Amino acid sequence: MIKRNLLVMGLAVLLSACGFQLRGTGSTELALKELDVSARNAYGETVTQLRQVLENSGVNVYTGAPYKLVLVNEKETQRNLSYASAGRASDLELSTELDFEIRGHNQVMLLSDKLQVQKVISRDGNNVVGTDSESTQVRSEIRRELVQRMVLRLQLLSPAQLDALQQTADAKAQAEADALKAAQEYENSVPKQSPVEVPVE
């Protein structure tokens, strides 16, 4: 297991040295050319990798961009798919779920969605260290796949689509403000009933 992990890591280093890039992590063309990217964990590995991939794809990532991608929550879970008897391996499912939002002007939420990546590994009860090492490696693969899927999702968006969503959100907010104002004006225009005086006997 450890030899296989070392081989995979060695190939990854070799391929990156000669300029090879995974599909979705290199020169992906996006219609969005400006984007603010943030996360609850501002220096987390997922948001850091995502910023790097977007910048490599020609996106200007900076604070104050017209639209903002917010990684709201990233949750890692694991569960046993099978239980092994003594000396046998069991299957373990590793899963990461990423909730995200895209916000426009005045922090108005334009859309929200989630991504989820799952992978299964075999856990060897006789080689706990090897299993932990493989889990760490698989978590890294899951994170890379999440970033790739996030970029693919962003590829489906254009500034025109986000502008339309912004206009819809602004119109809805304006309608709600107008309704609230009208209700307040109506309430103010209705004569207030004077309290009834009870005659003193």
N, C-alpha and C positions, 0 to 999 in steps of 0.2 A: 504493500500500500504506500509506504513512504517512498520507495523507489519510483513508483508511478507518479506520485505527487511532485517529486524532484524533476522527473522527466517532463511533466506538463509545464512546470514553472520555467524550466530551461528552454523549452520550445517557445513559450510566450516571450521570454526575453530576446531570444534569437529573432523571432518574427518582428517584434517591435523595433529591433535594431536595424532591420533592413527596410523599414518603412511600412510594413504591413499593418492594416487597421481592420478591426472587426466591423462587420456590416452594421451600419447605424451609429458608429462611434467616430467616423472620420468626416469625409467631405460630403455630409448630407446637406442638401440644399433646402433652406427654409425660406418661406415667403416673409416671415417676421424677421426684420433686421435689427430690431431694438427690443430688449426685454430686461426687466428687472427680475432677479431671481432671489428668493429668500426662503428660509426654513426656520423651524423652531430651534433646531440645532444649527446655528449659523455656520459652524465650521465642521459639520458632519461630512462623512465621506460621500454620501449620495449627492448632496447639493454641490459639493466641491467638484466631483466628477462631472455632474451635469453642466455646471458653468464652463468647465474646460471643453467639453464636447460641443456645446453651443458656440463658444468662441472659435473653436477650430472649424465650425461650420459657417463662419462668417457673420454670426450674430453679435451685435454690440451689447454686451451685458453690463448694465450699470444702474446704480440707484437713481430713481427719478425718471426712468424710461416710461413711455406712455402706458404700457401695459406691464403687469406684474404677475409672475408665476410664483405662487406660494405653496411650498411643500408643507401642508398643514400637520400631517401626522404620519410617522413611519413606524409600523408595528411588526416586530419579528415574533413568530411563534414556532413551536415544534410539537409534534405529536407522534406517538408510536402507532405504526400501522400494523405491526405484528410483534408478538412477544416470543423471544427465543428460549429454548431450553438450554441447559448448561452446555457451554462450548459451541453454541451455534449463533449465527448472526441474526439480528432483528432489523426490520426496516423502520427508518425514521424519516418523517416528512418535515422539511424545513420550509417555512413560508414567510414572505414579507409582503405586507400590504402598505401601499402608499396613497394617502389621500392628498389631493391637490386642488387648488383653486386658481383661476385666472381673474385678476381684478383690473378694473379700468380706472378712470379718473375718479377722484374722491373715494378711493378704496371700494368702489361699487363692485360687487361680485358679478362677473359676467357668466361664468360657468364653473362647475365643480364636478369632479369625477374621482375614480380610484383605479389604481393598477395593482395587480397581484401576481407574484411569481412564486411557484412552488417547485421544489426538487426533492427527490427521495434518495437517501443514502442508506447503506447497510452498516449497522453498528455491530462491531465485533467486541463481545464482552471480554475476550482475552487480550484485546489490544486497545485499551481506552485512549492512550496517547495518540495512536494512529487515527482513531475515530474522531477525536477532538480536532486534530490537524485537518482532517478531511472536511469536518463541519465548517471550520473557519474558511477553508478554500471555497466550499460551496456557497457560503454566505457572500463571499466576494463575487462569485459568478452571478448570484441572484441580484446583487446590487448593480452589476454591469448591465444585466438584462433589463432591470427596471429603468435605468438611465436610457438604454436604447429604445425601450417602448415609449418613454416619455418624449423623446425626440421625435419618434414616428408620429406620436399623437400631435405634437406641435406642427409637424409637417402638414397636417390636415387643415391648419388654421391660416388665415390670411389677414392682413390689416383691415381689409374691407369687411370681412366677417366680424371681426372684433369691434369695428366702428359701428356696424349695424346693431350688435348686441349692446354697445354702449348707448346708442340712441334709444333703443327700447327700454333700457334700464332708466335712463334719464327721463323719458316720457312717463314711465310708471311712477317714478319718484315725484315728478311734477304734479301728476294727477292726484296722488295721495296728499301732497301738500295743499293743493287747491281744495280738495274735499275737506281737509281739516280746517282750513281757513274759512270755508263756507259754513261749516258746522259751528265754528266759533262765532262768526258774525251773526248767525241765526240765533244762537243762544244769547248773545248780547242784545239783540233787538227785541226779544220777548220780554214784556214788562214783568218785573219781579213782583210777586204778590206780597202785599204787606202782611206782616204777622197779625193774626186775629187777636184783638184785645179782649180779654175776658173781664166783664164788668165786676167790680168789687162790690160785694153786698155789704 
